[in-house]
Amino acid sequence: MGDEGGGDEEKQQPKDAVDLASDPAKARPPTASFLACVAYVLCTVSAFTICIPTSTRYVNSLGGVSSVAGVLVGLTPIASGLFQPLAVPLLCRVPLKTVLIAFCGVNMVGNIAYGLGGYSGWSGTVFIARAVLGLVGGPTYASTYVARTTGVKTRSLYMQYVGVVVGCGYGLGPLLATLVEATCSAAGLDGVLLNANTAPGWAMALIFAFEAAFLACYMVEPPRFAATKPVVGKESSAVPPMPWARLVAVWIVVFVTPINVGCWDVHTAFLAEQEWGMTVVHAGLYLGGLNLLAVPFGFIPVAACFTDRQGLAVFGAMILAADAFFWPHDSGLATKASVYGVGSVLLLIAAAFLKAFGWGLVSKLPPPQRRQLAISLNSTIYMWGRGLGAVVAGYVTPGSAFATFLAAVNAAALFYTGTVWSALQVPS
């Protein structure tokens, strides 16, 4: 009976999966399963960014001030960062597939609560809802799946694919907000329960219901990280220590990178609506379009061209160069939007590659038995950077202040990368 069960499992193994035991360095996940897993990331990032175009208006309608709209956006990644360390024991005890399906349910609850903000008449409702979304968001879960199903030679590439999906989510969220805004306007939906401010929550709740079904049908549970095996001839088979010094060196860059994207997202919406006089629909199209313009560049196999630390240096310089496009200048609206857009796309491309190289390096540094902890801490640091950027954006005035802030942060990060160069690699 046992042999028959093992045979059935072998027959059910997807054809495009690489056996971890036979070729561990080049291992890769089943395609359908990988897509189901990263679709969860796409949904959570979309739920995170869908509120950006209407955040100021929603907060104002509930009695809040415009400056805290950035807090409403940033609260989700900050809450996500707080929960990431708890993901370690959770993922050690509960199958990843089960976790993701359950989290789809929590996301539905959080988005429904966001949709009920207008009905409650209390701004705290939407802030609590955004915090709930953060508790089950973050990139830990997709990164864990990649770390469990890929080898050393393929991991950076699949981390890069995850970065592409995140970029799609950043663009899809504002575009969904635009679609919801236009639909509500065309249909005359202006009630307390369903209007242009609350509809994003209802829309995302429905999307997460479909994602739960997608996961249930197509995701294949990945193998867990290998346990320590006794070494013949050795008195002790203790797990190797965590390389904290090297990890902290990488985490500085991991923290700085999302500050750029978080601040840029919220600032762009403020700039388009308050300075350039765009409607929510036009601002959403502009913000979403810029995000999506950067996505195709994520498919460039830069992981095959640079080592992880080389990638951190090259794209650290690129993201600094992008800041030059954000300085104010006297010209027409079309020229301003075009120049700002070029800088935005360069920033987003550089940030995506920085994340891929940084996360890839973090997943390679610790021993397999400690990799889950490193990934969760990495996610915490990344999400806090993302949230801090969004919060700061509410208090950075459009123009030179925004450009100066990003230039200072990125120049410091690039200088730091040079000072810790020897630590940014996997020891032989």
Secondary structure, DSSP 4 states (H G I P E B T S, - for coil): -HHHHHHHHHHHS-TTPPPTTT-GGG----HHHHHHHHHHHHHHHHHHHTTHHHHHHHHHHTT--GGGHHHHHHHHHHHHHHHGGGHHHHHHHS-HHHHHHHHHHHHHHHHHHHHTHHHHT-HHHHHHHHHHHHHT-STHHHHHHHHHH--TTTHHHHHHHHHHHHHHHHHHHHHHHHHHHHHHHHHT---SSSSTTTHHHHHHHHHHHHHHHHHHHHPPPPPPPPPP-PPTT-S--PPPPP-HHHHHHHHHHHHHHHHHHHHHHHHHHHIIIIIS---HHHHHHHHHHHHHHHGGGGGS-GGGTS-HHHHHHHHHHHHHHHGGGGS--S--HHHHHHHHHHHHHHHHHHHHHHHHHHHHHHHHSS-GGGHHHHHHHHHHHHHHHHHHHHHHHTTSPTTHHHHHHHHHHHHHHHHHHHHTGGGSS---
